[in-house]
Amino acid sequence: MSDRAASPESRAAHVISQLYYYVAAVGGFGLFLGGTIATLFGVRQLILPREFETTHDALLTILHGLAFALPGLAIVWWHVRQARKREDRPAVDVFWGRALYFHLMALVALLFVVIGTVGLLFGLTDAVLAECDSLPRSTVTLEPADPAGAGGVVEPAHFCYPTRDESLTNAVDSSIFLVVSGPVFWWHLRQGRRLTAPPPDA
């Protein structure tokens, strides 16, 4: 069936399908752009550190930036590639509302996939670069009491958060996002692709 023979609703279903890919690609580009900027900030901290900026902080900033940039780049590459493949496909006779449902659900699920992926990378990064694991989170330094007996002064010393164990727990929590939202995303996108795919003899 050609575009010329398709009804307006069929063309709308095809447009909705294509819009999904480009909207997802735009969102992925936002992740890539923000992550790239954060990564370059980390590189600057590594090369030209300000006072109190350490090598550890710079590496953490770089890896956190890459946790956004790499998934964003993957989303842009795959979705633009798929959209280009489907641009010249003939529209099929299908109700546009079904196409809207499946692609909108896929877009929502993709958001949760991104949250899970970024959170997982953050957790693993923090676990690898965790510092002061030997100190409890609420460690404080007690200054000696003055001779007049005014008592000790409590001052924060090291606030170690997240520790390696906490970072790994955060990574596990983020993986739950992926386990749940990944199949939901793929199933709805697959249904939307099947719905708008032309017949073999088209």
C-alpha positions as CSV (number, residue, x, y, z in Angstrom):
1,M,0.0,0.0,0.0
2,S,1.4,3.4,-1.0
3,D,1.2,6.7,0.8
4,R,-1.2,7.9,-1.9
5,A,-3.6,5.1,-1.2
6,A,-3.4,5.4,2.6
7,S,-6.0,7.3,4.5
8,P,-5.2,10.5,6.5
9,E,-5.3,8.4,9.7
10,S,-2.7,6.0,8.3
11,R,-0.4,8.9,7.4
12,A,-0.9,10.2,11.0
13,A,0.1,6.8,12.4
14,H,3.3,7.0,10.3
15,V,4.1,10.5,11.4
16,I,3.6,9.6,15.0
17,S,6.0,6.7,14.6
18,Q,8.6,9.0,13.1
19,L,8.0,11.7,15.7
20,Y,8.8,9.2,18.5
21,Y,12.3,8.5,17.0
22,Y,13.1,12.1,16.6
23,V,11.8,13.2,20.0
24,A,13.8,10.4,21.7
25,A,16.8,11.5,19.7
26,V,16.4,15.1,20.9
27,G,16.2,14.0,24.5
28,G,19.3,11.8,24.0
29,F,21.1,14.8,22.5
30,G,20.3,16.8,25.7
31,L,21.9,14.0,27.8
32,F,24.9,13.9,25.5
33,L,25.4,17.7,25.5
34,G,25.0,18.0,29.3
35,G,27.3,15.0,29.9
36,T,29.9,16.3,27.6
37,I,30.0,19.7,29.3
38,A,30.3,18.0,32.7
39,T,33.1,15.8,31.4
40,L,35.0,18.8,30.1
41,F,34.6,20.5,33.5
42,G,36.2,17.5,35.0
43,V,39.1,17.6,32.5
44,R,39.6,21.3,33.5
45,Q,39.6,20.4,37.2
46,L,42.2,17.7,36.4
47,I,44.5,20.1,34.4
48,L,43.8,23.4,36.1
49,P,42.4,22.7,39.6
50,R,41.1,25.4,41.8
51,E,41.8,25.5,45.5
52,F,40.2,22.5,47.2
53,E,39.7,20.7,43.9
54,T,41.4,17.3,44.0
55,T,42.3,14.7,41.4
56,H,39.7,12.4,42.9
57,D,37.0,15.1,42.4
58,A,38.1,15.6,38.9
59,L,37.9,12.0,38.0
60,L,34.5,11.6,39.6
61,T,33.2,14.6,37.6
62,I,34.6,13.1,34.4
63,L,33.0,9.7,35.0
64,H,29.7,11.2,36.1
65,G,29.7,13.3,32.9
66,L,30.3,10.2,30.8
67,A,27.5,8.5,32.6
68,F,25.2,11.0,30.9
69,A,27.1,11.5,27.6
70,L,27.5,7.8,26.6
71,P,23.8,6.7,27.0
72,G,22.7,10.0,25.4
73,L,25.0,9.3,22.4
74,A,23.7,5.8,22.1
75,I,20.1,7.0,22.1
76,V,20.7,9.6,19.4
77,W,22.6,7.2,17.2
78,W,20.1,4.4,17.3
79,H,16.9,6.5,17.1
80,V,18.2,8.7,14.2
81,R,19.3,5.6,12.4
82,Q,15.9,3.9,12.8
83,A,14.1,7.0,11.7
84,R,16.1,7.3,8.5
85,K,15.4,3.7,7.7
86,R,11.6,4.2,8.0
87,E,11.3,7.6,6.3
88,D,10.5,6.2,2.8
89,R,8.2,3.3,4.0
90,P,4.7,3.5,2.7
91,A,2.0,4.3,5.3
92,V,-0.3,1.4,6.3
93,D,-4.0,1.4,7.0
94,V,-4.0,1.6,10.8
95,F,-5.7,3.8,13.4
96,W,-3.4,6.6,14.5
97,G,-4.5,6.2,18.2
98,R,-3.0,2.8,18.5
99,A,0.3,4.1,17.2
100,L,0.2,7.0,19.6
101,Y,-0.4,4.7,22.5
102,F,2.5,2.3,21.8
103,H,5.0,5.0,21.0
104,L,4.0,7.2,23.9
105,M,4.4,4.3,26.3
106,A,7.7,3.5,24.8
107,L,8.9,7.1,25.3
108,V,7.8,7.1,28.9
109,A,9.5,3.7,29.5
110,L,12.7,5.0,27.8
111,L,12.8,7.8,30.4
112,F,12.9,5.2,33.2
113,V,15.6,3.2,31.2
114,V,17.7,6.4,31.1
115,I,17.2,7.0,34.9
116,G,18.2,3.4,35.6
117,T,21.2,3.5,33.3
118,V,22.6,6.8,34.6
119,G,22.0,5.7,38.2
120,L,23.7,2.4,37.7
121,L,26.8,4.1,36.2
122,F,26.8,6.6,39.0
123,G,26.7,3.9,41.6
124,L,29.4,1.8,40.0
125,T,31.6,4.9,39.6
126,D,31.1,6.0,43.2
127,A,31.9,2.5,44.4
128,V,35.2,2.3,42.4
129,L,36.3,5.8,43.6
130,A,34.9,5.6,47.1
131,E,37.0,7.2,49.8
132,C,37.2,7.0,53.6
133,D,35.3,3.6,53.7
134,S,37.0,3.0,57.0
135,L,35.3,5.9,58.6
136,P,31.6,6.0,59.6
137,R,29.4,8.6,58.0
138,S,28.9,10.5,61.2
139,T,32.6,10.7,62.2
140,V,33.3,13.9,64.1
141,T,36.4,15.4,65.7
142,L,36.3,16.4,69.4
143,E,38.5,19.2,70.3
144,P,40.1,18.9,73.8
145,A,38.2,20.7,76.6
146,D,39.7,24.0,77.6
147,P,41.4,24.3,81.0
148,A,38.5,26.4,82.3
149,G,36.2,23.4,81.9
150,A,34.0,25.0,79.2
151,G,33.7,21.5,77.6
152,G,34.7,20.2,74.2
153,V,33.8,21.7,70.8
154,V,32.3,19.3,68.3
155,E,33.3,20.0,64.7
156,P,32.5,17.8,61.6
157,A,35.6,16.0,60.3
158,H,34.7,13.7,57.5
159,F,31.3,13.1,56.1
160,C,31.8,10.0,54.0
161,Y,28.9,9.7,51.7
162,P,28.3,7.6,49.7
163,T,30.5,4.8,51.0
164,R,31.3,1.8,48.8
165,D,28.5,-0.3,50.2
166,E,26.0,2.6,49.8
167,S,27.2,3.1,46.2
168,L,26.7,-0.5,45.4
169,T,23.3,-0.4,46.9
170,N,22.4,2.6,44.8
171,A,23.6,0.7,41.7
172,V,21.4,-2.3,42.6
173,D,18.4,0.1,43.1
174,S,19.0,1.6,39.7
175,S,19.3,-1.8,38.1
176,I,15.7,-2.4,39.3
177,F,14.7,0.5,37.1
178,L,16.3,-1.3,34.1
179,V,14.9,-4.7,34.9
180,V,11.3,-3.3,35.0
181,S,11.4,-0.6,32.4
182,G,13.7,-2.2,29.8
183,P,11.2,-5.0,28.8
184,V,8.3,-2.5,29.0
185,F,10.1,-0.1,26.6
186,W,11.1,-2.8,24.1
187,W,7.7,-4.5,24.0
188,H,5.8,-1.3,23.4
189,L,8.3,0.0,20.8
190,R,8.2,-3.4,19.1
191,Q,4.4,-3.3,19.0
192,G,4.4,0.2,17.5
193,R,7.0,-0.9,14.9
194,R,4.9,-3.9,13.9
195,L,1.8,-1.7,13.8
196,T,3.3,0.8,11.3
197,A,5.4,-1.7,9.3
198,P,4.3,-2.1,5.7
199,P,3.1,-5.5,4.4
200,P,5.7,-7.7,2.7
201,D,4.3,-7.0,-0.8
202,A,4.2,-3.2,-0.3
